Amino acid sequence: MLRALLRLMWRLAIVYVVFLILAWVLLGIHPREGASTTYNRIASIGHWITGFAGDVKDAGSGLAKMGEKHLKGAQDRFHGIDPYEEYNNRLNQDIQKGQ
């Protein structure tokens, strides 16, 4: 298994070197520039993956907070507390002032 992975890595390295040489000959991109571009793109993929993981973590913590808020609201409604009572009172006061 390890031998197969080493062969695969060796073949990929050869293909990559050939690719860099072709890019240099056909497009005029120096091999150092091509290698640095490749490295930057691979690094950006790594940053995208870790950034995505951080976003998922933030969303998960937000979902937990939202779940707690919904549970508290459900407990309030179960105990007879209207979550829109304050809003309804303000609307009624505005209507009474307008008349």
Buried (B, 14 or more C-beta within 10 A) or exposed (E): EEEEEEEEEEEEEEEEEEEBEEBBEEEEBEEEEBBEEBEEEEEEEEEEEEEEEEEEEEEEEEEEEEEEEEEEEEEEEEEEEEEEEEEEEEEEEEEEEEE
